[in-house]
Amino acid sequence: MMHFKKILLLGILIGLMEFGCQNATNHENKARDSMSKQRIELETATFAGGCFWCIESNFQKVDGVVDVTSGYTGGHKEDPTYESVSSGKTGHVEAVQVHFDPSKVAYKTILDIFWRHIDPTDPGGQFADRGSQYRTAIFYHNEEQKMLAEQSKEELNTMGKFEKPVVTEIVPFSKFYKAEAYHQNYYKKNPIRYKYYRSNSGRDTFLKNAWQDSQEETKMDTKNSSYRKPGDEVLRKKLTPMQYKVTQEDATEPPFNNEYWDNKRAGIYVDVVSGEPLFSSLDKFDSGTGWPSFTKPLKPDNSVEREDRSLFTLRTEVRSKHGDSHLGHVFTDGPMPTGLRYCINSAALKFIPKENLEKEGYGEYLKLFEEK
């Protein structure tokens, strides 16, 4: 009998040990999951751009976007349906929520992608879809998103891409209702119907015309500008090998081993190719990256931003408008008031000291450095 009890107690002890190990394993798994979630803090962006099938498909292809959901927002009716929203009587718009990893793609880039897939000048709908339920809007989730959205809207207005003003609303986010299951990933579930709808809606024709190759636009603008890009033969004689590689072949110079990364003199920076003014020393700061960094351009009209999908990620490239020089990239981890970091190659720049501005033909910028 004692032998049986020992065996029973031993069995109970082993069982408790196994339970404890299993319980510890569960805790470890939960802790691991929690740590994983902490490492990847997703952000949410909400946009209305007409038919949500199209906007959803555009964002799904972006590296760093984890999930895109079609739905309804901005209205006054609880739990709206597709039929009620389509009637235009609920106040809602067809919208998408974009969940993205900010370490891979910045909100500013998400905004740029949104602008490039809508007609921001149309207050009555989008393309073939008419009515307030198809109007465009940016629903900001915090003050930083609001600031960046307003800034990007202003930049779009000043670019001169459109004959009419940008009317896309920028409003606070309230509540989002997920659309019916058959609307989610519609472009994947019904590819033939989706392609037929999209090709006949007029969206792609408009976008192609609105965002035609910027190099052609640069050539057209250059004809009427005092800042011009010389021919390739002249450039090869004028530029150093590094300057040519950076500006003409989109290369990146070494950090901490370039001309202006630690330059603290007062003056402006111009395009080494065309001479167009780009940045001011008043907006320069030490980012610790080893490249010249600025919080904003001196003349926004002289900067062009593009999607850059090289290096297996999505970044925002910065080029000069008239010289079409590759300058660097812009990021959203800079200091206030803009929150931006224009990370620029020294090899793309020529520095004009304050005392030489008049002599070099940039006298209009002397007033920037007058003591107040």
C-alpha positions as a Markdown table, in Angstrom:
| # | Residue | x | y | z |
|---|---|---|---|---|
| 1 | Met | 0.0 | 0.0 | 0.0 |
| 2 | Met | 2.9 | 2.4 | 0.9 |
| 3 | His | 4.5 | 1.5 | -2.4 |
| 4 | Phe | 1.3 | 2.5 | -4.3 |
| 5 | Lys | 1.0 | 5.8 | -2.4 |
| 6 | Lys | 4.6 | 6.6 | -3.4 |
| 7 | Ile | 3.9 | 5.9 | -7.0 |
| 8 | Leu | 0.7 | 8.0 | -6.8 |
| 9 | Leu | 2.5 | 10.9 | -5.1 |
| 10 | Leu | 5.3 | 10.7 | -7.7 |
| 11 | Gly | 2.7 | 10.8 | -10.5 |
| 12 | Ile | 1.1 | 13.8 | -8.9 |
| 13 | Leu | 4.4 | 15.6 | -8.6 |
| 14 | Ile | 5.4 | 14.9 | -12.2 |
| 15 | Gly | 1.9 | 16.1 | -13.3 |
| 16 | Leu | 2.4 | 19.4 | -11.3 |
| 17 | Met | 5.8 | 19.8 | -12.8 |
| 18 | Glu | 4.5 | 19.3 | -16.4 |
| 19 | Phe | 1.6 | 21.7 | -15.6 |
| 20 | Gly | 4.1 | 24.3 | -14.3 |
| 21 | Cys | 6.3 | 23.9 | -17.4 |
| 22 | Gln | 3.3 | 24.2 | -19.7 |
| 23 | Asn | 2.0 | 27.2 | -17.8 |
| 24 | Ala | 5.5 | 28.8 | -18.0 |
| 25 | Thr | 5.6 | 28.0 | -21.7 |
| 26 | Asn | 2.2 | 29.7 | -22.2 |
| 27 | His | 3.4 | 32.8 | -20.3 |
| 28 | Glu | 6.6 | 32.8 | -22.4 |
| 29 | Asn | 4.5 | 32.6 | -25.6 |
| 30 | Lys | 2.3 | 35.5 | -24.4 |
| 31 | Ala | 5.3 | 37.5 | -23.4 |
| 32 | Arg | 6.9 | 36.9 | -26.8 |
| 33 | Asp | 3.7 | 37.9 | -28.6 |
| 34 | Ser | 3.5 | 41.0 | -26.5 |
| 35 | Met | 7.1 | 41.9 | -27.2 |
| 36 | Ser | 6.5 | 41.3 | -30.9 |
| 37 | Lys | 3.5 | 43.7 | -30.9 |
| 38 | Gln | 5.6 | 46.3 | -29.0 |
| 39 | Arg | 8.3 | 46.0 | -31.6 |
| 40 | Ile | 5.9 | 46.6 | -34.4 |
| 41 | Glu | 3.6 | 49.5 | -33.4 |
| 42 | Leu | 1.3 | 49.9 | -36.4 |
| 43 | Glu | -0.2 | 53.3 | -37.3 |
| 44 | Thr | -3.6 | 53.9 | -38.9 |
| 45 | Ala | -4.5 | 56.3 | -41.7 |
| 46 | Thr | -8.0 | 56.8 | -43.1 |
| 47 | Phe | -8.8 | 58.2 | -46.5 |
| 48 | Ala | -11.8 | 58.7 | -48.8 |
| 49 | Gly | -11.0 | 58.7 | -52.5 |
| 50 | Gly | -14.1 | 57.6 | -54.3 |
| 51 | Cys | -14.7 | 53.9 | -54.9 |
| 52 | Phe | -12.9 | 52.1 | -52.1 |
| 53 | Trp | -12.1 | 49.1 | -54.3 |
| 54 | Cys | -9.6 | 51.2 | -56.2 |
| 55 | Ile | -8.0 | 53.0 | -53.2 |
| 56 | Glu | -7.8 | 49.7 | -51.4 |
| 57 | Ser | -5.9 | 48.0 | -54.2 |
| 58 | Asn | -3.5 | 50.9 | -54.6 |
| 59 | Phe | -2.4 | 50.8 | -50.9 |
| 60 | Gln | -2.2 | 47.0 | -50.7 |
| 61 | Lys | 0.8 | 47.1 | -53.0 |
| 62 | Val | 2.9 | 49.4 | -50.8 |
| 63 | Asp | 5.8 | 47.9 | -48.9 |
| 64 | Gly | 5.2 | 48.6 | -45.2 |
| 65 | Val | 1.4 | 48.5 | -45.4 |
| 66 | Val | 0.2 | 45.6 | -43.3 |
| 67 | Asp | -3.5 | 45.7 | -44.0 |
| 68 | Val | -6.1 | 47.8 | -45.8 |
| 69 | Thr | -9.8 | 47.7 | -44.9 |
| 70 | Ser | -12.7 | 49.1 | -47.0 |
| 71 | Gly | -15.5 | 50.8 | -45.0 |
| 72 | Tyr | -17.6 | 53.9 | -44.3 |
| 73 | Thr | -16.9 | 56.9 | -42.2 |
| 74 | Gly | -17.8 | 60.6 | -41.7 |
| 75 | Gly | -21.6 | 60.1 | -41.5 |
| 76 | His | -24.4 | 60.3 | -38.9 |
| 77 | Lys | -26.0 | 56.9 | -39.2 |
| 78 | Glu | -25.0 | 54.0 | -36.9 |
| 79 | Asp | -24.0 | 50.7 | -38.6 |
| 80 | Pro | -24.5 | 51.9 | -42.2 |
| 81 | Thr | -24.7 | 49.4 | -45.1 |
| 82 | Tyr | -23.5 | 49.7 | -48.6 |
| 83 | Glu | -27.0 | 50.4 | -49.8 |
| 84 | Ser | -27.6 | 53.2 | -47.3 |
| 85 | Val | -24.3 | 54.8 | -48.0 |
| 86 | Ser | -24.8 | 54.6 | -51.7 |
| 87 | Ser | -28.0 | 56.5 | -51.4 |
| 88 | Gly | -26.0 | 59.5 | -50.2 |
| 89 | Lys | -28.4 | 60.1 | -47.3 |
| 90 | Thr | -26.2 | 58.9 | -44.4 |
| 91 | Gly | -23.4 | 61.5 | -44.7 |
| 92 | His | -20.8 | 58.7 | -45.0 |
| 93 | Val | -18.1 | 58.3 | -47.6 |
| 94 | Glu | -16.6 | 55.2 | -49.0 |
| 95 | Ala | -13.2 | 55.0 | -47.3 |
| 96 | Val | -10.3 | 52.8 | -46.5 |
| 97 | Gln | -8.3 | 52.4 | -43.3 |
| 98 | Val | -4.6 | 51.8 | -43.9 |
| 99 | His | -2.6 | 50.0 | -41.2 |
| 100 | Phe | 1.1 | 50.5 | -41.8 |
| 101 | Asp | 4.5 | 50.0 | -40.1 |
| 102 | Pro | 6.0 | 53.5 | -39.7 |
| 103 | Ser | 9.5 | 52.0 | -39.6 |
| 104 | Lys | 9.1 | 51.0 | -43.2 |
| 105 | Val | 6.8 | 53.6 | -44.7 |
| 106 | Ala | 6.2 | 57.1 | -43.4 |
| 107 | Tyr | 2.8 | 58.8 | -43.1 |
| 108 | Lys | 4.0 | 61.5 | -45.4 |
| 109 | Thr | 4.6 | 58.8 | -48.1 |
| 110 | Ile | 1.2 | 57.3 | -47.5 |
| 111 | Leu | -0.2 | 60.8 | -48.1 |
| 112 | Asp | 1.7 | 61.2 | -51.3 |
| 113 | Ile | 0.4 | 57.8 | -52.6 |
| 114 | Phe | -3.2 | 58.9 | -51.7 |
| 115 | Trp | -2.9 | 62.2 | -53.6 |
| 116 | Arg | -1.5 | 60.4 | -56.7 |
| 117 | His | -4.5 | 58.2 | -57.0 |
| 118 | Ile | -7.4 | 60.6 | -56.8 |
| 119 | Asp | -8.7 | 63.8 | -58.5 |
| 120 | Pro | -8.3 | 66.2 | -55.5 |
| 121 | Thr | -10.1 | 69.1 | -57.4 |
| 122 | Asp | -13.5 | 67.4 | -57.8 |
| 123 | Pro | -16.0 | 68.3 | -55.0 |
| 124 | Gly | -18.8 | 66.2 | -56.5 |
| 125 | Gly | -17.4 | 62.7 | -56.4 |
| 126 | Gln | -14.7 | 60.8 | -58.2 |
| 127 | Phe | -14.7 | 60.0 | -61.9 |
| 128 | Ala | -17.7 | 57.9 | -62.9 |
| 129 | Asp | -19.0 | 57.8 | -59.2 |
| 130 | Arg | -20.9 | 61.0 | -58.4 |
| 131 | Gly | -22.3 | 62.2 | -55.1 |
| 132 | Ser | -21.1 | 63.3 | -51.7 |
| 133 | Gln | -20.6 | 59.6 | -50.7 |
| 134 | Tyr | -17.7 | 59.6 | -53.2 |
| 135 | Arg | -16.0 | 62.9 | -52.2 |
| 136 | Thr | -12.4 | 62.9 | -51.2 |
| 137 | Ala | -11.2 | 63.4 | -47.6 |
| 138 | Ile | -8.3 | 62.8 | -45.2 |
| 139 | Phe | -9.4 | 61.8 | -41.7 |
| 140 | Tyr | -6.5 | 62.6 | -39.4 |
| 141 | His | -6.0 | 60.5 | -36.2 |
| 142 | Asn | -3.7 | 62.9 | -34.3 |
| 143 | Glu | -2.3 | 66.4 | -34.6 |
| 144 | Glu | 0.9 | 65.2 | -36.4 |
| 145 | Gln | -1.2 | 63.7 | -39.1 |
| 146 | Lys | -3.3 | 66.9 | -39.3 |
| 147 | Met | -0.1 | 69.0 | -39.7 |
| 148 | Leu | 1.4 | 66.7 | -42.4 |
| 149 | Ala | -1.9 | 66.5 | -44.3 |
| 150 | Glu | -2.4 | 70.2 | -44.4 |
| 151 | Gln | 1.2 | 70.7 | -45.4 |
| 152 | Ser | 1.0 | 68.2 | -48.2 |
| 153 | Lys | -2.3 | 69.8 | -49.4 |
| 154 | Glu | -0.6 | 73.2 | -49.6 |
| 155 | Glu | 2.4 | 71.7 | -51.4 |
| 156 | Leu | 0.0 | 70.1 | -54.0 |
| 157 | Asn | -1.7 | 73.4 | -54.5 |
| 158 | Thr | 1.6 | 75.2 | -55.1 |
| 159 | Met | 2.9 | 72.6 | -57.5 |
| 160 | Gly | 0.6 | 73.7 | -60.3 |
| 161 | Lys | -0.4 | 70.2 | -61.3 |
| 162 | Phe | -4.0 | 71.1 | -61.6 |
| 163 | Glu | -5.9 | 74.1 | -63.1 |
| 164 | Lys | -8.4 | 74.0 | -60.3 |
| 165 | Pro | -7.7 | 74.3 | -56.5 |
| 166 | Val | -7.4 | 71.2 | -54.3 |
| 167 | Val | -10.8 | 70.7 | -52.4 |
| 168 | Thr | -10.0 | 67.5 | -50.5 |
| 169 | Glu | -11.3 | 67.9 | -46.9 |
| 170 | Ile | -8.9 | 67.4 | -44.0 |
| 171 | Val | -11.1 | 66.5 | -41.0 |
| 172 | Pro | -10.8 | 64.7 | -37.6 |
| 173 | Phe | -11.4 | 60.9 | -37.6 |
| 174 | Ser | -14.5 | 59.8 | -35.7 |
| 175 | Lys | -15.7 | 56.3 | -36.3 |
| 176 | Phe | -15.1 | 53.7 | -39.0 |
| 177 | Tyr | -17.5 | 51.0 | -40.0 |
| 178 | Lys | -16.1 | 48.0 | -41.9 |
| 179 | Ala | -17.8 | 47.3 | -45.2 |
| 180 | Glu | -19.5 | 44.0 | -46.1 |
| 181 | Ala | -17.2 | 41.0 | -46.6 |
| 182 | Tyr | -17.7 | 40.9 | -50.4 |
| 183 | His | -16.1 | 44.4 | -50.7 |
| 184 | Gln | -12.9 | 43.5 | -48.9 |
| 185 | Asn | -10.0 | 42.8 | -51.4 |
| 186 | Tyr | -12.6 | 43.1 | -54.2 |
| 187 | Tyr | -9.8 | 43.5 | -56.8 |
| 188 | Lys | -8.5 | 40.0 | -55.8 |
| 189 | Lys | -11.8 | 38.2 | -55.5 |
| 190 | Asn | -13.3 | 39.7 | -58.7 |
| 191 | Pro | -10.3 | 40.7 | -60.9 |
| 192 | Ile | -12.3 | 40.7 | -64.2 |
| 193 | Arg | -15.1 | 42.8 | -62.9 |
| 194 | Tyr | -12.7 | 45.1 | -61.1 |
| 195 | Lys | -10.5 | 45.7 | -64.1 |
| 196 | Tyr | -13.6 | 46.4 | -66.3 |
| 197 | Tyr | -14.9 | 48.9 | -63.7 |
| 198 | Arg | -11.6 | 50.6 | -63.3 |
| 199 | Ser | -10.8 | 50.9 | -67.0 |
| 200 | Asn | -14.2 | 52.4 | -67.7 |
| 201 | Ser | -14.3 | 54.7 | -64.7 |
| 202 | Gly | -11.9 | 57.3 | -66.1 |
| 203 | Arg | -9.6 | 57.1 | -63.1 |
| 204 | Asp | -6.5 | 55.8 | -64.7 |
| 205 | Thr | -6.8 | 58.1 | -67.8 |
| 206 | Phe | -7.0 | 61.1 | -65.5 |
| 207 | Leu | -4.0 | 59.9 | -63.3 |
| 208 | Lys | -1.9 | 59.2 | -66.3 |
| 209 | Asn | -2.5 | 62.7 | -67.7 |
| 210 | Ala | -2.1 | 64.4 | -64.3 |
| 211 | Trp | 1.1 | 62.6 | -63.2 |
| 212 | Gln | 2.9 | 62.3 | -66.6 |
| 213 | Asp | 6.6 | 61.7 | -66.5 |
| 214 | Ser | 8.2 | 64.5 | -64.5 |
| 215 | Gln | 11.3 | 64.6 | -66.6 |
| 216 | Glu | 9.2 | 65.8 | -69.6 |
| 217 | Glu | 7.7 | 68.5 | -67.3 |
| 218 | Thr | 11.2 | 69.5 | -66.2 |
| 219 | Lys | 12.4 | 69.9 | -69.8 |
| 220 | Met | 9.4 | 72.1 | -70.6 |
| 221 | Asp | 9.9 | 74.2 | -67.4 |
| 222 | Thr | 13.6 | 74.6 | -68.0 |
| 223 | Lys | 13.0 | 76.3 | -71.4 |
| 224 | Asn | 11.5 | 79.2 | -69.5 |
| 225 | Ser | 13.8 | 79.2 | -66.5 |
| 226 | Ser | 17.1 | 80.9 | -65.7 |
| 227 | Tyr | 18.2 | 77.7 | -64.1 |
| 228 | Arg | 19.0 | 75.1 | -66.7 |
| 229 | Lys | 20.5 | 71.7 | -66.9 |
| 230 | Pro | 23.5 | 71.5 | -69.3 |
| 231 | Gly | 24.1 | 68.7 | -71.7 |
| 232 | Asp | 25.7 | 65.5 | -70.5 |
| 233 | Glu | 29.1 | 66.3 | -72.2 |
| 234 | Val | 29.2 | 69.6 | -70.3 |
| 235 | Leu | 28.2 | 68.0 | -67.0 |
| 236 | Arg | 31.0 | 65.4 | -67.3 |
| 237 | Lys | 33.5 | 68.2 | -67.6 |
| 238 | Lys | 31.9 | 70.4 | -65.0 |
| 239 | Leu | 31.2 | 67.9 | -62.2 |
| 240 | Thr | 33.6 | 65.7 | -60.2 |
| 241 | Pro | 33.1 | 62.0 | -60.5 |
| 242 | Met | 31.2 | 61.9 | -57.2 |
| 243 | Gln | 29.0 | 64.9 | -58.1 |
| 244 | Tyr | 28.1 | 63.2 | -61.4 |
| 245 | Lys | 27.3 | 59.8 | -59.8 |
| 246 | Val | 25.1 | 61.4 | -57.2 |
| 247 | Thr | 23.1 | 63.9 | -59.3 |
| 248 | Gln | 22.9 | 61.9 | -62.6 |
| 249 | Glu | 23.0 | 58.3 | -61.4 |
| 250 | Asp | 21.2 | 58.6 | -58.1 |
| 251 | Ala | 24.2 | 57.5 | -56.0 |
| 252 | Thr | 24.8 | 58.2 | -52.3 |
| 253 | Glu | 28.0 | 59.7 | -51.0 |
| 254 | Pro | 29.7 | 58.3 | -47.8 |
| 255 | Pro | 28.5 | 59.8 | -44.5 |
| 256 | Phe | 30.8 | 62.0 | -42.5 |
| 257 | Asn | 33.1 | 62.1 | -45.5 |
| 258 | Asn | 31.6 | 64.8 | -47.6 |
| 259 | Glu | 31.9 | 68.6 | -48.0 |
| 260 | Tyr | 29.0 | 70.1 | -46.1 |
| 261 | Trp | 27.8 | 67.6 | -43.4 |
| 262 | Asp | 29.4 | 69.8 | -40.7 |
| 263 | Asn | 29.3 | 73.1 | -42.4 |
| 264 | Lys | 28.1 | 75.8 | -40.0 |
| 265 | Arg | 28.6 | 78.9 | -42.1 |
| 266 | Ala | 25.7 | 81.2 | -43.0 |
| 267 | Gly | 24.5 | 81.1 | -46.5 |
| 268 | Ile | 22.4 | 79.1 | -49.0 |
| 269 | Tyr | 22.8 | 75.9 | -50.8 |
| 270 | Val | 22.1 | 75.7 | -54.6 |
| 271 | Asp | 21.9 | 72.8 | -57.1 |
| 272 | Val | 25.5 | 72.1 | -58.3 |
| 273 | Val | 24.0 | 71.4 | -61.7 |
| 274 | Ser | 21.6 | 74.2 | -62.4 |
| 275 | Gly | 22.3 | 76.7 | -59.6 |
| 276 | Glu | 18.7 | 76.9 | -58.5 |
| 277 | Pro | 18.3 | 77.8 | -54.7 |
| 278 | Leu | 17.5 | 74.8 | -52.6 |
| 279 | Phe | 18.2 | 75.1 | -48.9 |
| 280 | Ser | 19.3 | 77.7 | -46.3 |
| 281 | Ser | 21.8 | 77.4 | -43.5 |
| 282 | Leu | 19.0 | 78.8 | -41.2 |
| 283 | Asp | 17.1 | 75.5 | -41.7 |
| 284 | Lys | 20.2 | 73.2 | -41.4 |
| 285 | Phe | 20.6 | 71.0 | -38.3 |
| 286 | Asp | 22.9 | 68.2 | -37.1 |
| 287 | Ser | 20.9 | 65.0 | -37.6 |
| 288 | Gly | 23.9 | 62.8 | -36.6 |
| 289 | Thr | 23.6 | 60.9 | -39.9 |
| 290 | Gly | 26.8 | 62.4 | -41.5 |
| 291 | Trp | 24.9 | 64.1 | -44.3 |
| 292 | Pro | 23.7 | 67.7 | -44.5 |
| 293 | Ser | 20.1 | 67.8 | -43.1 |
| 294 | Phe | 17.5 | 70.5 | -43.4 |
| 295 | Thr | 14.0 | 71.0 | -41.9 |
| 296 | Lys | 12.5 | 72.5 | -45.1 |
| 297 | Pro | 13.5 | 73.7 | -48.6 |
| 298 | Leu | 14.4 | 77.3 | -49.2 |
| 299 | Lys | 12.1 | 77.4 | -52.2 |
| 300 | Pro | 9.6 | 74.5 | -52.3 |
| 301 | Asp | 8.9 | 75.2 | -56.0 |
| 302 | Asn | 12.5 | 74.1 | -56.8 |
| 303 | Ser | 12.0 | 70.6 | -55.1 |
| 304 | Val | 10.3 | 67.6 | -56.6 |
| 305 | Glu | 9.4 | 64.6 | -54.5 |
| 306 | Arg | 9.0 | 61.1 | -56.0 |
| 307 | Glu | 8.4 | 57.5 | -54.8 |
| 308 | Asp | 11.7 | 55.6 | -54.5 |
| 309 | Arg | 11.3 | 51.8 | -54.4 |
| 310 | Ser | 15.0 | 51.0 | -54.5 |
| 311 | Leu | 16.8 | 49.2 | -51.7 |
| 312 | Phe | 13.7 | 47.0 | -51.2 |
| 313 | Thr | 11.7 | 49.7 | -49.4 |
| 314 | Leu | 9.6 | 52.8 | -50.2 |
| 315 | Arg | 11.1 | 56.1 | -49.6 |
| 316 | Thr | 10.5 | 59.7 | -50.8 |
| 317 | Glu | 13.3 | 60.9 | -53.1 |
| 318 | Val | 14.0 | 64.7 | -53.5 |
| 319 | Arg | 15.1 | 66.0 | -56.8 |
| 320 | Ser | 15.7 | 69.6 | -58.1 |
| 321 | Lys | 13.0 | 70.8 | -60.4 |
| 322 | His | 15.0 | 72.5 | -63.1 |
| 323 | Gly | 18.3 | 70.6 | -62.9 |
| 324 | Asp | 16.5 | 67.2 | -62.4 |
| 325 | Ser | 19.4 | 66.4 | -60.0 |
| 326 | His | 19.1 | 63.6 | -57.5 |
| 327 | Leu | 19.5 | 65.4 | -54.1 |
| 328 | Gly | 18.6 | 62.8 | -51.4 |
| 329 | His | 15.5 | 61.8 | -49.5 |
| 330 | Val | 13.1 | 63.3 | -47.1 |
| 331 | Phe | 12.0 | 61.6 | -43.8 |
| 332 | Thr | 9.5 | 62.4 | -41.1 |
| 333 | Asp | 11.8 | 62.0 | -38.1 |
| 334 | Gly | 13.1 | 65.6 | -38.1 |
| 335 | Pro | 12.7 | 68.3 | -35.5 |
| 336 | Met | 9.8 | 70.7 | -35.1 |
| 337 | Pro | 8.3 | 72.9 | -36.5 |
| 338 | Thr | 8.1 | 70.8 | -39.7 |
| 339 | Gly | 9.0 | 67.3 | -38.3 |
| 340 | Leu | 10.9 | 66.7 | -41.6 |
| 341 | Arg | 14.5 | 65.8 | -42.3 |
| 342 | Tyr | 15.7 | 66.5 | -45.8 |
| 343 | Cys | 18.8 | 64.3 | -45.9 |
| 344 | Ile | 20.8 | 65.7 | -48.8 |
| 345 | Asn | 24.1 | 64.7 | -50.5 |
| 346 | Ser | 26.8 | 67.4 | -50.3 |
| 347 | Ala | 27.8 | 66.4 | -53.8 |
| 348 | Ala | 24.5 | 67.7 | -55.2 |
| 349 | Leu | 25.0 | 71.1 | -53.6 |
| 350 | Lys | 27.1 | 74.2 | -54.0 |
| 351 | Phe | 27.3 | 76.5 | -51.0 |
| 352 | Ile | 27.1 | 80.2 | -51.4 |
| 353 | Pro | 28.3 | 82.0 | -48.3 |
| 354 | Lys | 26.3 | 85.0 | -47.0 |
| 355 | Glu | 29.0 | 87.5 | -48.0 |
| 356 | Asn | 29.1 | 86.2 | -51.6 |
| 357 | Leu | 25.3 | 86.1 | -52.2 |
| 358 | Glu | 25.3 | 89.5 | -54.1 |
| 359 | Lys | 28.4 | 88.7 | -56.1 |
| 360 | Glu | 27.0 | 85.3 | -57.1 |
| 361 | Gly | 23.6 | 86.6 | -58.2 |
| 362 | Tyr | 21.6 | 85.6 | -55.1 |
| 363 | Gly | 21.3 | 89.0 | -53.5 |
| 364 | Glu | 17.6 | 88.6 | -52.9 |
| 365 | Tyr | 18.4 | 86.2 | -50.1 |
| 366 | Leu | 20.6 | 88.6 | -48.2 |
| 367 | Lys | 17.6 | 89.8 | -46.2 |
| 368 | Leu | 17.3 | 86.3 | -44.7 |
| 369 | Phe | 20.5 | 86.9 | -42.7 |
| 370 | Glu | 19.8 | 90.4 | -41.6 |
| 371 | Glu | 20.0 | 90.8 | -37.8 |
| 372 | Lys | 16.5 | 91.4 | -36.3 |
